[in-house]
Amino acid sequence: MNKTILPVIFIISVLFIAVGLIGDNKEANENSALTTVSNIQQLNDALKEGPVLVEIGTDTCPACIAQKPIMIDIANDYRGKATVIYINSGKSPALAGSFNIYSIPDIFVIAAKSDDGYIYMKTDGQTTNNRNEARFIGLTARKTLTNLLDAAIDYRQ
């Protein structure tokens, strides 16, 4: 297959999502378990219940828009086991900035909180206090994120 066809298909799909021609099921978004937070206390409250998958992005970022249905799907599947949180860096810049983001979407799993700060889940199933070792930049596959959540749930038990 021509190497240019797949990128063109991806770009067209993202544009369709961005303008609402596909993937914009407002009712599904409103009924999802995906939680938008605007302050650190909301995130910390969710963390008391279990691991937290966090995406930091904006409503105008094509990759963030493409990531959102994946996050909603995970949020619905992990309801009661983990919390999936969205931080809009345009509407909550101080909160987003507290995680030292440099590109979006910026995605990570917080397994727990300790006296030293957040404990992040790495892809190898190990934990770290260094978010840079546990972050994903850009569109991230569902399986990668669910593997991290599963490891974080195991860590909490």
DSSP file (Angstrom, degrees, kcal/mol; ACC not computed):
  #  RESIDUE AA STRUCTURE BP1 BP2  ACC     N-H-->O    O-->H-N    N-H-->O    O-->H-N    TCO  KAPPA ALPHA  PHI   PSI    X-CA   Y-CA   Z-CA
    1    1 A M              0   0    0      0, 0.0     5,-0.0     0, 0.0     2,-0.0   0.000 360.0 360.0 360.0 140.1    0.0    0.0    0.0
    2    2 A N    >>  -     0   0    0      1,-0.2     3,-1.4     2,-0.1     4,-0.7  -0.326 360.0-132.4 -56.8 131.6    1.2    3.4   -0.8
    3    3 A K  T 34 S+     0   0    0      1,-0.3    -1,-0.2     2,-0.2     3,-0.0   0.672 102.8  56.8 -64.2 -18.6    2.9    5.0    2.2
    4    4 A T  T 3> S+     0   0    0      1,-0.1     4,-1.7     2,-0.1    -1,-0.3   0.654  90.8  72.0 -88.3 -15.4    1.0    8.2    1.8
    5    5 A I  H <> S+     0   0    0     -3,-1.4     4,-2.6     2,-0.2     5,-0.2   0.935  94.4  50.5 -68.3 -46.0   -2.5    6.7    1.9
    6    6 A L  H  X S+     0   0    0     -4,-0.7     4,-2.5     1,-0.2     5,-0.2   0.926 111.2  47.2 -61.8 -46.0   -2.5    5.9    5.7
    7    7 A P  H  > S+     0   0    0      0, 0.0     4,-2.6     0, 0.0    -1,-0.2   0.901 112.8  50.6 -61.4 -37.3   -1.5    9.3    6.8
    8    8 A V  H  X S+     0   0    0     -4,-1.7     4,-2.5     2,-0.2    -2,-0.2   0.924 110.5  48.7 -65.5 -43.3   -4.0   10.9    4.5
    9    9 A I  H  X S+     0   0    0     -4,-2.6     4,-2.4     2,-0.2    -1,-0.2   0.916 112.2  49.6 -61.4 -42.8   -6.8    8.6    5.9
   10   10 A F  H  X S+     0   0    0     -4,-2.5     4,-2.6     2,-0.2    -2,-0.2   0.933 111.5  48.0 -62.3 -46.1   -5.7    9.5    9.4
   11   11 A I  H  X S+     0   0    0     -4,-2.6     4,-2.4     1,-0.2    -2,-0.2   0.915 112.2  48.9 -62.8 -43.0   -5.8   13.3    8.7
   12   12 A I  H  X S+     0   0    0     -4,-2.5     4,-2.4     2,-0.2    -1,-0.2   0.909 111.3  50.5 -63.3 -41.3   -9.2   13.1    7.1
   13   13 A S  H  X S+     0   0    0     -4,-2.4     4,-2.3     2,-0.2    -2,-0.2   0.922 110.7  48.6 -61.7 -44.5  -10.6   11.1   10.0
   14   14 A V  H  X S+     0   0    0     -4,-2.6     4,-2.8     1,-0.2    -1,-0.2   0.909 111.3  50.1 -63.0 -41.8   -9.2   13.6   12.5
   15   15 A L  H  X S+     0   0    0     -4,-2.4     4,-2.2     2,-0.2     6,-0.2   0.903 109.4  50.9 -64.3 -40.6  -10.7   16.5   10.5
   16   16 A F  H  <>S+     0   0    0     -4,-2.4     5,-2.3     1,-0.2     6,-1.0   0.910 112.7  46.5 -62.6 -41.3  -14.1   14.7   10.4
   17   17 A I  H ><5S+     0   0    0     -4,-2.3     3,-1.0     3,-0.2    -2,-0.2   0.931 110.8  53.4 -64.3 -44.5  -14.0   14.2   14.1
   18   18 A A  H 3<5S+     0   0    0     -4,-2.8    -2,-0.2     1,-0.3    -1,-0.2   0.861 112.8  42.1 -61.8 -37.4  -12.9   17.9   14.6
   19   19 A V  T 3<5S-     0   0    0     -4,-2.2    -1,-0.3    -5,-0.1    -2,-0.2   0.442 116.6-112.5 -92.5   2.2  -15.8   19.3   12.6
   20   20 A G  T < 5S+     0   0    0     -3,-1.0    -3,-0.2    -4,-0.5     4,-0.2   0.655  79.3 125.9  84.7  15.7  -18.3   16.9   14.2
   21   21 A L  S   <S+     0   0    0     -5,-2.3     2,-0.3    -6,-0.2    -4,-0.2   0.823  83.0  10.4 -77.2 -29.4  -19.1   14.8   11.1
   22   22 A I  S    S+     0   0    0     -6,-1.0    -2,-0.3    -9,-0.1    -1,-0.2  -0.968 122.9  24.8-139.8 158.5  -18.2   11.6   13.0
   23   23 A G  S    S+     0   0    0     -2,-0.3     2,-0.8     1,-0.1    -2,-0.1   0.518  79.7 117.8  73.3   5.7  -17.5   10.6   16.6
   24   24 A D        +     0   0    0     -4,-0.2     2,-1.3     4,-0.0     3,-0.2  -0.575  26.6 157.6-107.7  71.0  -19.4   13.5   18.1
   25   25 A N     >  -     0   0    0     -2,-0.8     4,-2.4     1,-0.2     5,-0.2  -0.744  16.9-175.7 -94.1  90.4  -22.0   11.7   20.1
   26   26 A K  H  > S+     0   0    0     -2,-1.3     4,-2.5     1,-0.2    -1,-0.2   0.864  80.9  52.6 -57.9 -40.7  -22.8   14.4   22.6
   27   27 A E  H  > S+     0   0    0      1,-0.2     4,-1.8     2,-0.2    -1,-0.2   0.917 109.7  48.5 -63.3 -42.6  -25.2   12.2   24.6
   28   28 A A  H  4 S+     0   0    0      1,-0.2     4,-0.4     2,-0.2    -2,-0.2   0.902 111.7  50.5 -63.4 -40.5  -22.6    9.5   24.9
   29   29 A N  H >< S+     0   0    0     -4,-2.4     3,-0.9     1,-0.2    -2,-0.2   0.907 111.0  48.4 -63.1 -41.5  -20.1   12.0   26.1
   30   30 A E  H 3< S+     0   0    0     -4,-2.5    -1,-0.2     1,-0.2    -2,-0.2   0.806 114.2  46.0 -70.3 -28.9  -22.5   13.4   28.7
   31   31 A N  T 3< S+     0   0    0     -4,-1.8    -1,-0.2    -5,-0.2    -2,-0.2   0.362  93.3 106.8 -94.3   4.6  -23.3    9.9   30.0
   32   32 A S  S <  S-     0   0    0     -3,-0.9    41,-0.1    -4,-0.4    40,-0.1  -0.318  77.1-123.6 -82.2 166.4  -19.7    8.7   30.1
   33   33 A A  S    S+     0   0    0     39,-0.4    51,-0.4    -2,-0.1     2,-0.2   0.417  72.2 122.5 -87.2   0.5  -17.7    8.2   33.2
   34   34 A L        -     0   0    0     -5,-0.2     2,-0.5    49,-0.1    51,-0.2  -0.487  51.2-154.0 -65.5 128.7  -15.0   10.6   31.9
   35   35 A T  E     -a   85   0A   0     49,-2.6    51,-2.9    -2,-0.2     2,-0.5  -0.921   7.5-151.5-112.8 125.7  -14.5   13.3   34.5
   36   36 A T  E     -a   86   0A   0     -2,-0.5     2,-0.3    49,-0.2    51,-0.2  -0.843  20.2-169.5 -92.9 127.5  -13.3   16.8   33.6
   37   37 A V        -     0   0    0     49,-2.0    51,-0.5    -2,-0.5     3,-0.1  -0.843  23.0-173.9-117.9 155.5  -11.5   18.5   36.5
   38   38 A S        +     0   0    0     -2,-0.3     2,-0.3     1,-0.2    57,-0.2   0.380  69.6  41.2-127.1  -0.4  -10.3   22.0   37.0
   39   39 A N  S >> S-     0   0    0      1,-0.1     4,-1.2    56,-0.1     3,-0.6  -0.987  77.8-115.7-147.8 160.0   -8.4   21.8   40.3
   40   40 A I  H 3> S+     0   0    0     -2,-0.3     4,-2.7     1,-0.2     5,-0.2   0.788 109.4  64.3 -65.6 -29.9   -5.9   19.5   42.0
   41   41 A Q  H 3> S+     0   0    0      1,-0.2     4,-2.6     2,-0.2    -1,-0.2   0.888  99.6  53.1 -63.7 -37.9   -8.3   18.7   44.9
   42   42 A Q  H <> S+     0   0    0     -3,-0.6     4,-1.9     2,-0.2    -1,-0.2   0.907 111.1  46.8 -62.2 -41.3  -10.7   17.0   42.4
   43   43 A L  H  X S+     0   0    0     -4,-1.2     4,-2.0     2,-0.2    -2,-0.2   0.931 112.6  49.1 -65.2 -45.6   -7.9   14.8   41.1
   44   44 A N  H  X S+     0   0    0     -4,-2.7     4,-1.0     1,-0.2    -2,-0.2   0.864 108.8  53.4 -63.8 -36.3   -6.8   14.0   44.7
   45   45 A D  H >X S+     0   0    0     -4,-2.6     4,-0.6     1,-0.2     3,-0.5   0.913 109.6  48.0 -64.0 -42.4  -10.3   13.1   45.7
   46   46 A A  H >X S+     0   0    0     -4,-1.9     3,-1.2     1,-0.2     4,-0.9   0.869 105.7  59.2 -64.4 -36.3  -10.6   10.7   42.8
   47   47 A L  H 3< S+     0   0    0     -4,-2.0    -1,-0.2     1,-0.3    -2,-0.2   0.762  93.7  65.3 -66.2 -25.6   -7.2    9.2   43.7
   48   48 A K  H << S+     0   0    0     -4,-1.0    -1,-0.3    -3,-0.5    -2,-0.2   0.797 103.7  47.9 -64.2 -27.6   -8.6    8.2   47.1
   49   49 A E  H << S-     0   0    0     -3,-1.2    -1,-0.2    -4,-0.6    -2,-0.2   0.717 128.4 -62.8 -86.8 -23.3  -11.0    5.8   45.4
   50   50 A G  S  < S-     0   0    0     -4,-0.9    -1,-0.3    -3,-0.2    32,-0.2  -0.971  79.8 -23.5 162.7-174.2   -8.4    4.2   43.1
   51   51 A P        -     0   0    0      0, 0.0    32,-2.4     0, 0.0     2,-0.4  -0.164  55.6-142.6 -60.4 157.0   -5.9    4.8   40.3
   52   52 A V  E     -bC  83 110A   0     58,-2.5    58,-3.1    30,-0.2     2,-0.6  -0.987   7.2-156.0-129.7 125.6   -6.5    7.7   38.0
   53   53 A L  E     -bC  84 109A   0     30,-2.8    32,-3.4    -2,-0.4     2,-0.4  -0.891  23.3-164.2 -95.2 125.1   -5.8    7.9   34.2
   54   54 A V  E     -bC  85 108A   0     54,-3.3    54,-2.1    -2,-0.6     2,-0.4  -0.928  16.3-173.3-119.3 133.4   -5.2   11.5   33.3
   55   55 A E  E     -bC  86 107A   0     30,-2.3    32,-2.9    -2,-0.4     2,-0.5  -0.995   7.3-163.1-119.0 130.2   -5.3   13.2   29.9
   56   56 A I  E     +bC  87 106A   0     50,-2.5    50,-2.1    -2,-0.4     2,-0.2  -0.962  38.7 114.3-109.4 124.7   -4.2   16.8   29.6
   57   57 A G  E     -b   88   0A   0     30,-2.3    32,-3.2    -2,-0.5    33,-0.5  -0.835  52.3-106.3-161.3-163.6   -5.4   18.4   26.3
   58   58 A T    >   -     0   0    0     -2,-0.2     3,-0.7    30,-0.2     6,-0.1  -0.925  27.3-114.5-139.7 166.0   -7.6   21.0   24.7
   59   59 A D  T 3  S+     0   0    0     -2,-0.3    29,-0.0     1,-0.2    -1,-0.0   0.575 114.4  51.5 -76.6  -9.1  -10.8   21.1   22.7
   60   60 A T  T 3  S+     0   0    0      4,-0.0    -1,-0.2     5,-0.0     3,-0.1   0.444  81.7 102.2-107.6  -2.0   -8.9   22.4   19.6
   61   61 A C    <>  -     0   0    0     -3,-0.7     4,-2.5     1,-0.2     5,-0.2  -0.741  62.1-149.8 -86.0 118.5   -6.1   19.8   19.4
   62   62 A P  H  > S+     0   0    0      0, 0.0     4,-2.2     0, 0.0     5,-0.2   0.886  98.1  48.3 -57.3 -41.5   -6.8   17.2   16.7
   63   63 A A  H  > S+     0   0    0      2,-0.2     4,-1.8     1,-0.2     5,-0.1   0.876 111.6  50.8 -67.4 -35.6   -4.9   14.4   18.5
   64   64 A C  H  > S+     0   0    0      2,-0.2     4,-1.7     1,-0.2    -1,-0.2   0.902 109.8  50.2 -65.8 -41.1   -6.8   15.3   21.8
   65   65 A I  H  < S+     0   0    0     -4,-2.5    -2,-0.2     1,-0.2    -1,-0.2   0.904 112.1  47.3 -63.3 -41.8  -10.1   15.1   19.9
   66   66 A A  H  < S+     0   0    0     -4,-2.2     4,-0.5    -5,-0.2    -1,-0.2   0.815 111.8  51.8 -68.8 -30.2   -9.1   11.7   18.4
   67   67 A Q  H >X S+     0   0    0     -4,-1.8     4,-2.1     1,-0.2     3,-0.6   0.795  91.8  77.7 -74.9 -29.4   -8.0   10.5   21.9
   68   68 A K  H 3X S+     0   0    0     -4,-1.7     4,-2.7     1,-0.3     5,-0.2   0.865  89.9  50.7 -56.4 -45.8  -11.3   11.5   23.6
   69   69 A P  H 3> S+     0   0    0      0, 0.0     4,-2.2     0, 0.0    -1,-0.3   0.865 110.7  51.6 -61.5 -32.3  -13.4    8.6   22.4
   70   70 A I  H <> S+     0   0    0     -3,-0.6     4,-2.4    -4,-0.5    -2,-0.2   0.927 111.0  47.3 -65.5 -44.7  -10.7    6.2   23.6
   71   71 A M  H  X S+     0   0    0     -4,-2.1     4,-2.8     2,-0.2    -1,-0.2   0.891 111.7  50.2 -65.2 -40.0  -10.7    7.9   27.0
   72   72 A I  H  X S+     0   0    0     -4,-2.7     4,-2.3     2,-0.2   -39,-0.4   0.919 110.4  50.5 -63.4 -43.5  -14.5    7.7   27.2
   73   73 A D  H  X S+     0   0    0     -4,-2.2     4,-2.1    -5,-0.2    -2,-0.2   0.924 113.0  45.2 -60.7 -45.9  -14.5    4.1   26.3
   74   74 A I  H  X S+     0   0    0     -4,-2.4     4,-2.4     2,-0.2    -2,-0.2   0.919 110.6  54.5 -64.0 -43.8  -11.9    3.3   29.0
   75   75 A A  H  < S+     0   0    0     -4,-2.8     4,-0.3     1,-0.2    -2,-0.2   0.907 111.0  45.2 -57.6 -43.0  -13.8    5.4   31.6
   76   76 A N  H >< S+     0   0    0     -4,-2.3     3,-0.7     1,-0.2    -1,-0.2   0.892 114.4  48.0 -69.3 -39.5  -17.0    3.5   31.0
   77   77 A D  H 3< S+     0   0    0     -4,-2.1    -2,-0.2     1,-0.2    -1,-0.2   0.814 116.7  42.4 -69.9 -30.6  -15.2    0.1   31.1
   78   78 A Y  T >X S+     0   0    0     -4,-2.4     3,-2.8    -5,-0.2     4,-2.3   0.250  78.0 142.9-102.9  12.0  -13.3    0.9   34.3
   79   79 A R  T <4 S+     0   0    0     -3,-0.7     4,-0.1     1,-0.3    -3,-0.1  -0.309  76.8  15.4 -53.9 128.7  -16.2    2.6   36.2
   80   80 A G  T 34 S+     0   0    0      2,-0.3    -1,-0.3     1,-0.1     3,-0.1   0.248 125.3  61.2  88.1 -12.6  -15.9    1.6   39.8
   81   81 A K  T <4 S-     0   0    0     -3,-2.8     2,-0.3     1,-0.5    -2,-0.2   0.692 115.9  -4.2-112.3 -32.7  -12.3    0.4   39.4
   82   82 A A     <  -     0   0    0     -4,-2.3    -1,-0.5    -7,-0.2     2,-0.4  -0.968  66.0-119.0-156.2 162.1  -10.4    3.5   38.3
   83   83 A T  E     - b   0  52A   0    -32,-2.4   -30,-2.8    -2,-0.3     2,-0.6  -0.912  15.0-152.6-111.7 137.7  -11.2    7.1   37.4
   84   84 A V  E     - b   0  53A   0    -51,-0.4   -49,-2.6    -2,-0.4     2,-0.4  -0.951  20.5-169.9-110.6 122.7  -10.5    8.6   34.0
   85   85 A I  E     -ab  35  54A   0    -32,-3.4   -30,-2.3    -2,-0.6     2,-0.5  -0.882  14.6-158.2-119.9 141.8   -9.9   12.4   34.2
   86   86 A Y  E     -ab  36  55A   0    -51,-2.9   -49,-2.0    -2,-0.4     2,-0.5  -0.981   4.8-165.1-117.5 129.3   -9.6   15.0   31.5
   87   87 A I  E     - b   0  56A   0    -32,-2.9   -30,-2.3    -2,-0.5     2,-0.9  -0.969  13.4-146.4-113.5 117.3   -7.8   18.3   32.2
   88   88 A N  E  >  - b   0  57A   0     -2,-0.5     4,-2.7   -51,-0.5     3,-0.4  -0.740   6.4-161.7 -84.3 109.2   -8.5   21.0   29.6
   89   89 A S  T  4 S+     0   0    0    -32,-3.2   -31,-0.2    -2,-0.9    -1,-0.2   0.736  88.6  55.2 -67.8 -21.0   -5.2   23.0   29.5
   90   90 A G  T  4 S+     0   0    0    -33,-0.5    -1,-0.2     2,-0.1   -32,-0.1   0.846 117.6  33.1 -76.7 -34.5   -7.0   25.9   27.9
   91   91 A K  T  4 S+     0   0    0     -3,-0.4    -2,-0.2     1,-0.2    -1,-0.1   0.694 132.2  31.1 -94.2 -22.6   -9.6   26.3   30.6
   92   92 A S     X  +     0   0    0     -4,-2.7     4,-2.4     1,-0.1     5,-0.2  -0.498  67.9 156.7-132.4  63.5   -7.4   25.2   33.6
   93   93 A P  H  > S+     0   0    0      0, 0.0     4,-2.7     0, 0.0     5,-0.1   0.830  73.0  54.4 -63.7 -32.8   -3.9   26.3   32.6
   94   94 A A  H  > S+     0   0    0      2,-0.2     4,-1.4     1,-0.2    -2,-0.1   0.927 111.2  44.9 -67.1 -43.3   -2.6   26.4   36.2
   95   95 A L  H  4 S+     0   0    0    -57,-0.2     4,-0.4     2,-0.2     3,-0.4   0.946 116.3  45.7 -64.9 -47.8   -3.6   22.8   36.9
   96   96 A A  H ><>S+     0   0    0     -4,-2.4     3,-1.6     1,-0.2     5,-0.7   0.914 111.5  53.5 -60.4 -42.6   -2.2   21.6   33.5
   97   97 A G  H ><5S+     0   0    0     -4,-2.7     3,-2.0     1,-0.3    -1,-0.2   0.771  93.7  70.0 -64.1 -26.9    1.0   23.6   34.1
   98   98 A S  T 3<5S+     0   0    0     -4,-1.4    -1,-0.3    -3,-0.4    -2,-0.2   0.690  97.9  52.6 -65.7 -15.6    1.5   22.0   37.5
   99   99 A F  T < 5S-     0   0    0     -3,-1.6    -1,-0.3    -4,-0.4    -2,-0.2   0.265 112.0-122.6-101.2  10.2    2.3   18.8   35.6
  100  100 A N  T < 5 -     0   0    0     -3,-2.0    -3,-0.2     1,-0.1     2,-0.1   0.905  41.0-173.7  52.7  50.3    4.9   20.6   33.5
  101  101 A I      < +     0   0    0     -5,-0.7    -1,-0.1     1,-0.1     3,-0.1  -0.460  22.6 171.9 -74.5 147.7    3.3   19.7   30.1
  102  102 A Y        +     0   0    0      1,-0.4     2,-0.3    -2,-0.1    -1,-0.1   0.412  68.9  19.9-129.9  -8.2    5.2   20.6   27.0
  103  103 A S  S    S-     0   0    0     35,-0.0    -1,-0.4   -46,-0.0    35,-0.1  -0.979  84.5 -91.9-157.6 153.0    3.0   18.9   24.4
  104  104 A I  S    S+     0   0    0     -2,-0.3   -41,-0.2     1,-0.1   -47,-0.2  -0.930  93.5  38.7-129.8 154.6   -0.6   17.6   24.2
  105  105 A P  S    S-     0   0    0      0, 0.0    33,-2.9     0, 0.0     2,-0.5   0.541  72.8-179.9 -68.8 145.6   -2.2   15.2   24.6
  106  106 A D  E     -CD  56 137A   0    -50,-2.1   -50,-2.5    31,-0.2     2,-0.4  -0.982   7.7-176.2-116.8 117.3   -0.2   14.3   27.7
  107  107 A I  E     +CD  55 136A   0     29,-2.9    29,-2.7    -2,-0.5     2,-0.3  -0.925  11.3 150.7-126.1 140.8   -1.4   11.1   29.3
  108  108 A F  E     -C   54   0A   0    -54,-2.1   -54,-3.3    -2,-0.4     2,-0.5  -0.982  35.5-123.0-159.9 163.2   -0.4    9.3   32.4
  109  109 A V  E     -C   53   0A   0     25,-0.5    12,-2.1    12,-0.4     2,-0.7  -0.969  13.9-155.9-116.7 127.0   -1.6    7.0   35.2
  110  110 A I  E     -CE  52 120A   0    -58,-3.1   -58,-2.5    -2,-0.5    10,-0.2  -0.909   9.7-176.0 -98.4 117.6   -1.4    7.9   38.8
  111  111 A A  E     -     0   0A   0      8,-2.8     2,-0.3    -2,-0.7     9,-0.2   0.852  61.6 -31.4 -81.9 -36.7   -1.4    4.7   40.9
  112  112 A A  E     - E   0 119A   0      7,-1.3     7,-2.9   -60,-0.1     2,-0.4  -0.939  57.2-108.8-165.8-179.9   -1.4    6.3   44.3
  113  113 A K  E     + E   0 118A   0     -2,-0.3     5,-0.2     5,-0.2     2,-0.2  -0.992  31.5 177.3-129.2 137.8   -0.2    9.3   46.3
  114  114 A S  E >   - E   0 117A   0      3,-3.3     3,-1.5    -2,-0.4    -2,-0.0  -0.690  50.7 -89.4-125.8-178.9    2.6    9.2   49.0
  115  115 A D  T 3  S+     0   0    0      1,-0.3     3,-0.1    -2,-0.2    -1,-0.0   0.769 128.1  55.2 -62.6 -24.6    4.3   11.8   51.2
  116  116 A D  T 3  S-     0   0    0      1,-0.3     2,-0.3     0, 0.0    -1,-0.3   0.458 121.7 -99.5 -88.0  -1.7    6.8   12.2   48.3
  117  117 A G  E <  S-E  114   0A   0     -3,-1.5    -3,-3.3     2,-0.0    -1,-0.3  -0.846  70.7  -5.4 120.8-158.2    4.0   13.0   45.8
  118  118 A Y  E     -E  113   0A   0     -2,-0.3     2,-0.6    -5,-0.2    -5,-0.2  -0.435  54.1-141.0 -76.3 147.6    2.3   11.1   43.1
  119  119 A I  E     -E  112   0A   0     -7,-2.9    -8,-2.8    -2,-0.1    -7,-1.3  -0.954  23.2-158.5-108.8 115.3    3.3    7.5   42.3
  120  120 A Y  E     -EF 110 128A   0      8,-3.4     8,-2.0    -2,-0.6     2,-0.5  -0.670  13.3-124.8 -98.3 148.5    3.0    7.0   38.5
  121  121 A M  E     - F   0 127A   0    -12,-2.1   -12,-0.4    -2,-0.3     6,-0.2  -0.809  23.1-153.6 -94.6 127.6    2.7    3.7   36.7
  122  122 A K    >   -     0   0    0      4,-3.1     3,-1.9    -2,-0.5    12,-0.1  -0.555  29.9-106.8 -94.6 164.1    5.3    2.9   34.0
  123  123 A T  T 3  S+     0   0    0      1,-0.3    -1,-0.1    -2,-0.2    11,-0.1   0.729 117.2  61.3 -64.8 -21.8    4.7    0.6   31.0
  124  124 A D  T 3  S-     0   0    0      2,-0.1    -1,-0.3     1,-0.0     3,-0.1   0.375 120.5-105.3 -86.6   6.8    6.9   -2.1   32.6
  125  125 A G  S <  S+     0   0    0     -3,-1.9     2,-0.2     1,-0.3    -2,-0.1   0.412  85.3 119.6  86.9  -3.3    4.5   -2.4   35.6
  126  126 A Q        -     0   0    0     -5,-0.0    -4,-3.1     1,-0.0    -1,-0.3  -0.507  58.0-127.1 -89.9 163.3    7.0   -0.6   37.9
  127  127 A T  E     +F  121   0A   0     -6,-0.2     2,-0.3    -2,-0.2    -6,-0.2  -0.737  24.4 179.8-110.5 160.9    6.2    2.7   39.6
  128  128 A T  E     -F  120   0A   0     -8,-2.0    -8,-3.4    -2,-0.3     6,-0.0  -0.985  34.6-141.1-152.9 155.5    8.0    6.0   39.8
  129  129 A N  S    S+     0   0    0     -2,-0.3     2,-0.8   -10,-0.2   -11,-0.2   0.433  85.8  89.6 -93.5  -2.8    7.7    9.4   41.3
  130  130 A N    >   -     0   0    0      1,-0.2     3,-1.5   -10,-0.1     4,-0.3  -0.843  61.3-164.7 -99.4 106.1    9.1   10.9   38.1
  131  131 A R  G >  S+     0   0    0     -2,-0.8     3,-1.8     1,-0.3     4,-0.5   0.805  85.1  68.2 -61.2 -30.3    6.2   11.6   35.7
  132  132 A N  G 3  S+     0   0    0      1,-0.3     3,-0.4     2,-0.2    -1,-0.3   0.786  97.7  53.3 -60.8 -26.4    8.5   12.0   32.8
  133  133 A E  G <  S+     0   0    0     -3,-1.5    -1,-0.3     1,-0.2    -2,-0.2   0.568 117.0  37.6 -81.4  -9.1    9.2    8.3   33.0
  134  134 A A  S <  S+     0   0    0     -3,-1.8   -25,-0.5    -4,-0.3     2,-0.2   0.218  91.5 106.6-129.2  13.9    5.5    7.4   32.9
  135  135 A R        -     0   0    0     -4,-0.5     2,-0.4    -3,-0.4   -27,-0.2  -0.653  49.4-151.8-101.7 154.5    4.0    9.9   30.4
  136  136 A F  E     -D  107   0A   0    -29,-2.7   -29,-2.9    -2,-0.2     2,-0.5  -0.990   8.8-157.2-121.1 131.6    2.7    9.4   26.9
  137  137 A I  E     +D  106   0A   0     -2,-0.4   -31,-0.2   -31,-0.2     2,-0.1  -0.935  58.0   3.6-110.4 128.3    2.7   12.3   24.5
  138  138 A G  S    S-     0   0    0    -33,-2.9     2,-0.1    -2,-0.5   -31,-0.1  -0.340 113.2 -11.8  95.4-178.4    0.3   12.2   21.5
  139  139 A L        -     0   0    0    -35,-0.1     2,-0.4    -2,-0.1    -2,-0.1  -0.366  70.0-163.2 -59.8 125.6   -2.4    9.8   20.5
  140  140 A T        -     0   0    0     -2,-0.1    -2,-0.1    -4,-0.1    -1,-0.0  -0.940  19.3-109.8-122.8 136.8   -2.1    6.7   22.6
  141  141 A A     >  -     0   0    0     -2,-0.4     4,-1.7     1,-0.1     5,-0.2  -0.268  20.4-126.7 -65.5 145.2   -3.6    3.2   22.0
  142  142 A R  H  > S+     0   0    0      1,-0.2     4,-2.8     2,-0.2     5,-0.2   0.906 108.9  55.2 -56.2 -46.1   -6.4    2.0   24.3
  143  143 A K  H  > S+     0   0    0      1,-0.2     4,-2.3     2,-0.2    -1,-0.2   0.877 104.9  53.2 -61.0 -39.3   -4.5   -1.3   25.0
  144  144 A T  H  > S+     0   0    0      1,-0.2     4,-1.6     2,-0.2    -1,-0.2   0.927 113.4  43.5 -59.7 -44.8   -1.4    0.6   26.3
  145  145 A L  H  X S+     0   0    0     -4,-1.7     4,-2.4     2,-0.2    -2,-0.2   0.880 112.9  50.2 -72.4 -38.8   -3.6    2.7   28.7
  146  146 A T  H  X S+     0   0    0     -4,-2.8     4,-2.7     2,-0.2    -1,-0.2   0.865 108.0  54.5 -69.3 -33.6   -5.7   -0.3   29.9
  147  147 A N  H  X S+     0   0    0     -4,-2.3     4,-2.1    -5,-0.2    -1,-0.2   0.918 109.9  47.6 -62.2 -41.9   -2.5   -2.3   30.6
  148  148 A L  H  X S+     0   0    0     -4,-1.6     4,-2.4     2,-0.2    -2,-0.2   0.927 112.4  48.7 -63.9 -44.9   -1.3    0.7   32.7
  149  149 A L  H  X S+     0   0    0     -4,-2.4     4,-2.7     2,-0.2    -2,-0.2   0.914 110.0  51.5 -62.2 -42.9   -4.6    0.9   34.6
  150  150 A D  H  X S+     0   0    0     -4,-2.7     4,-2.3     1,-0.2    -1,-0.2   0.913 111.3  47.8 -59.8 -42.9   -4.6   -2.9   35.2
  151  151 A A  H  X S+     0   0    0     -4,-2.1     4,-2.3     2,-0.2    -1,-0.2   0.890 112.2  49.8 -64.9 -39.5   -1.1   -2.7   36.7
  152  152 A A  H  X S+     0   0    0     -4,-2.4     4,-1.9     2,-0.2    -2,-0.2   0.882 109.7  50.8 -67.5 -38.6   -2.1    0.3   38.8
  153  153 A I  H  X S+     0   0    0     -4,-2.7     4,-1.0     2,-0.2    -2,-0.2   0.927 111.5  47.9 -63.7 -44.5   -5.2   -1.5   40.1
  154  154 A D  H >< S+     0   0    0     -4,-2.3     3,-0.6     1,-0.2    -2,-0.2   0.902 109.4  54.1 -60.7 -41.4   -3.0   -4.5   41.0
  155  155 A Y  H 3< S+     0   0    0     -4,-2.3    -1,-0.2     1,-0.2    -2,-0.2   0.872 107.2  51.1 -59.9 -38.8   -0.6   -2.1   42.7
  156  156 A R  H 3<        0   0    0     -4,-1.9    -1,-0.2     1,-0.2    -2,-0.2   0.712 360.0 360.0 -73.6 -20.3   -3.4   -0.7   44.9
  157  157 A Q    <<        0   0    0     -4,-1.0    -1,-0.2    -3,-0.6    -2,-0.2   0.475 360.0 360.0 -85.1 360.0   -4.6   -4.1   46.0
